[in-house]
Amino acid sequence: MKKSLYITQYCHIQNNCIWINGEPIFQEGDSENFSSFIKSAYKNLNQKYAKFHKMDPLCKLGYIGSEYLFQQINLDEIDKRKTAVYLSNSSSSLDTDLKHHNSIADLENYFPSPAIFVYTLPNIVIGEICIKNKIQGENAFYIFENFLAVKQFEQLEMLFNTTNTKSCLGGWVELLDETYESFLYWIDENPNGEAIPLSADHLEYLYTTKKLL
């Protein structure tokens, strides 16, 4: 018997703005580049997490999206051993891969940086989120040409019905150069309060609602 799953919270980050459940909660001016914007978004959280400053841009985007989303969720009431993280994008870690390539392309100025190289896998985003929040469940990072609501829905259904997963952070975290977009959502078996039944149609709707703003 398939489990009933629900979307309880969702977060968008795009165009120097952060939305929670469709409502803008943080915004910087249009002239802000990604680096300036994401630092301002971090400062707005009032956190002291020094590791943030060492992350590559893709990790910062995923981390900030998850932290704003987790402000709406009491993680202390969740079994983190049964909490999964499922993410996807289209560029993998190419933004950082190119930086690493540039550091080794010139044999006369061969200066590979371990600090850059460590981020040349997209699943490091998941690692940063899990380390910060002590999440210990299933995790996976998939590469698709674009956001595929049907594929995400199918894989989330399989995840919950074939493992001991009780809750999951899912979504899309895409960044290349100055183009970035994050859509994260929280899935729960037993939501408290208002919730949206998990379906491909609902994922597609929530994703596109803020995509073009």
C-alpha positions as CSV (number, residue, x, y, z in Angstrom):
1,M,0.0,0.0,0.0
2,K,1.5,3.3,-1.1
3,K,2.0,5.9,1.7
4,S,0.2,9.3,1.6
5,L,2.7,12.0,1.4
6,Y,2.4,15.8,1.8
7,I,4.3,19.0,1.0
8,T,4.2,21.1,4.1
9,Q,6.7,24.0,3.2
10,Y,8.5,25.2,0.1
11,C,11.1,27.8,-0.6
12,H,12.2,29.6,-3.8
13,I,15.4,31.5,-4.4
14,Q,15.8,33.5,-7.7
15,N,16.5,37.0,-8.9
16,N,17.8,38.2,-5.6
17,C,14.7,37.2,-3.7
18,I,13.6,34.4,-1.3
19,W,10.0,33.2,-1.1
20,I,8.6,31.0,1.6
21,N,5.3,29.3,0.6
22,G,4.8,31.8,-2.1
23,E,5.5,34.9,0.0
24,P,8.6,37.1,-0.5
25,I,10.5,37.3,2.8
26,F,13.9,38.6,1.7
27,Q,15.0,40.7,-1.2
28,E,18.1,42.6,-2.4
29,G,18.3,45.2,-5.2
30,D,18.4,44.1,-8.8
31,S,22.0,45.3,-9.1
32,E,23.2,42.7,-6.6
33,N,25.3,39.8,-8.0
34,F,24.9,36.3,-6.6
35,S,27.9,36.6,-4.2
36,S,26.6,39.8,-2.7
37,F,23.0,38.5,-2.5
38,I,23.8,35.2,-0.9
39,K,26.0,36.9,1.7
40,S,23.2,39.3,2.5
41,A,20.7,36.4,2.8
42,Y,23.1,34.6,5.2
43,K,23.5,37.7,7.3
44,N,19.7,38.0,7.5
45,L,19.5,34.6,9.1
46,N,21.6,35.9,12.1
47,Q,23.6,32.7,12.2
48,K,27.2,32.2,13.2
49,Y,28.3,29.3,11.0
50,A,31.8,30.0,9.8
51,K,31.8,27.0,7.4
52,F,29.3,28.9,5.2
53,H,32.1,31.2,4.0
54,K,34.2,28.3,2.7
55,M,31.4,26.8,0.6
56,D,31.3,27.1,-3.2
57,P,28.4,29.0,-4.7
58,L,26.2,25.9,-5.4
59,C,26.6,24.8,-1.8
60,K,25.8,28.3,-0.5
61,L,22.6,28.3,-2.6
62,G,21.4,25.0,-1.3
63,Y,22.4,25.7,2.2
64,I,20.6,29.1,2.3
65,G,17.5,27.6,0.8
66,S,17.4,24.8,3.3
67,E,18.1,27.1,6.3
68,Y,15.2,29.5,5.4
69,L,12.9,26.5,4.9
70,F,14.0,24.9,8.2
71,Q,12.9,28.0,10.0
72,Q,9.4,26.9,9.3
73,I,10.0,23.3,10.7
74,N,10.8,22.1,14.2
75,L,13.7,19.8,13.4
76,D,14.0,18.8,17.0
77,E,10.7,16.9,16.7
78,I,11.9,14.9,13.6
79,D,13.7,11.6,13.5
80,K,16.8,12.7,11.6
81,R,17.9,9.1,11.1
82,K,14.7,8.7,9.0
83,T,15.0,12.1,7.2
84,A,16.2,12.0,3.6
85,V,17.6,14.6,1.2
86,Y,16.8,14.4,-2.5
87,L,18.1,17.1,-4.8
88,S,18.7,17.6,-8.5
89,N,19.9,20.2,-11.1
90,S,21.1,20.4,-14.7
91,S,24.7,21.7,-14.4
92,S,25.9,19.4,-11.7
93,S,29.0,21.1,-10.1
94,L,30.1,22.6,-13.4
95,D,30.4,26.1,-11.9
96,T,33.1,24.9,-9.5
97,D,34.5,22.3,-12.0
98,L,35.4,25.2,-14.4
99,K,37.2,27.1,-11.6
100,H,39.2,23.9,-10.8
101,H,40.0,23.4,-14.5
102,N,41.2,27.0,-14.8
103,S,43.6,26.4,-11.8
104,I,45.3,23.5,-13.6
105,A,45.0,24.4,-17.3
106,D,48.3,26.4,-17.4
107,L,51.1,24.0,-16.6
108,E,53.4,27.0,-15.9
109,N,51.0,28.3,-13.3
110,Y,49.7,25.0,-11.9
111,F,48.0,25.8,-8.7
112,P,45.2,23.4,-8.0
113,S,43.3,24.4,-4.8
114,P,42.0,21.7,-2.5
115,A,39.5,24.2,-1.2
116,I,38.0,24.3,-4.7
117,F,38.5,20.6,-5.7
118,V,36.5,19.4,-2.7
119,Y,33.4,20.9,-4.2
120,T,33.6,19.3,-7.6
121,L,30.8,16.9,-6.8
122,P,27.2,18.1,-6.6
123,N,26.3,15.8,-3.7
124,I,28.6,17.9,-1.5
125,V,25.5,20.3,-1.3
126,I,23.7,17.5,0.5
127,G,26.7,16.9,2.7
128,E,26.8,20.5,3.9
129,I,23.0,20.5,4.6
130,C,23.2,17.2,6.5
131,I,26.3,18.1,8.5
132,K,24.8,21.4,9.7
133,N,21.5,19.8,10.7
134,K,22.7,16.3,11.7
135,I,20.4,14.6,9.1
136,Q,21.4,10.9,8.7
137,G,18.9,9.4,6.3
138,E,18.9,8.4,2.6
139,N,20.3,11.0,0.2
140,A,20.8,11.3,-3.6
141,F,21.6,14.0,-6.1
142,Y,20.3,13.6,-9.7
143,I,21.2,15.4,-12.9
144,F,18.4,16.2,-15.3
145,E,18.2,18.6,-18.3
146,N,15.5,20.6,-16.5
147,F,13.2,20.4,-13.5
148,L,11.1,17.2,-14.0
149,A,8.2,17.1,-11.6
150,V,7.1,13.6,-12.7
151,K,10.5,12.2,-12.2
152,Q,10.9,13.8,-8.8
153,F,7.4,12.6,-7.7
154,E,8.2,9.0,-8.8
155,Q,11.5,8.9,-7.0
156,L,10.1,10.4,-3.8
157,E,7.3,7.8,-3.8
158,M,9.8,5.0,-4.3
159,L,12.0,6.5,-1.5
160,F,9.2,6.6,1.1
161,N,7.8,3.2,0.1
162,T,11.0,1.2,0.0
163,T,13.0,2.7,2.9
164,N,12.3,3.8,6.5
165,T,12.1,7.5,5.4
166,K,9.5,9.5,7.3
167,S,10.4,13.0,6.0
168,C,12.5,14.5,3.2
169,L,14.0,17.7,1.9
170,G,13.6,17.6,-1.9
171,G,14.1,20.0,-4.7
172,W,16.1,21.7,-7.4
173,V,19.3,23.7,-6.8
174,E,20.8,25.0,-10.0
175,L,23.7,27.5,-10.4
176,L,26.1,28.4,-13.2
177,D,28.0,31.7,-13.3
178,E,25.4,34.3,-12.3
179,T,22.4,32.3,-13.2
180,Y,20.9,30.5,-10.2
181,E,17.6,29.0,-9.0
182,S,16.6,27.0,-6.0
183,F,13.2,25.4,-5.3
184,L,13.2,23.3,-2.1
185,Y,10.3,21.6,-0.4
186,W,9.6,19.5,2.7
187,I,7.8,16.2,2.4
188,D,6.2,14.6,5.5
189,E,4.1,11.5,6.1
190,N,2.2,13.0,9.1
191,P,2.0,16.8,8.7
192,N,0.8,19.1,11.4
193,G,-1.4,21.8,10.1
194,E,-2.0,22.7,6.4
195,A,-0.4,20.6,3.8
196,I,-0.5,19.9,0.0
197,P,-0.8,16.3,-1.1
198,L,2.4,15.3,-2.9
199,S,1.8,14.8,-6.7
200,A,3.7,15.6,-9.9
201,D,1.0,18.3,-10.8
202,H,1.4,20.0,-7.4
203,L,5.2,20.0,-7.7
204,E,5.1,21.5,-11.1
205,Y,2.6,24.1,-10.0
206,L,4.6,25.1,-7.0
207,Y,7.8,25.2,-9.1
208,T,6.4,27.4,-11.9
209,T,4.5,29.7,-9.6
210,K,7.6,31.6,-8.6
211,K,10.0,30.6,-11.4
212,L,9.4,33.6,-13.6
213,L,9.1,36.3,-10.9
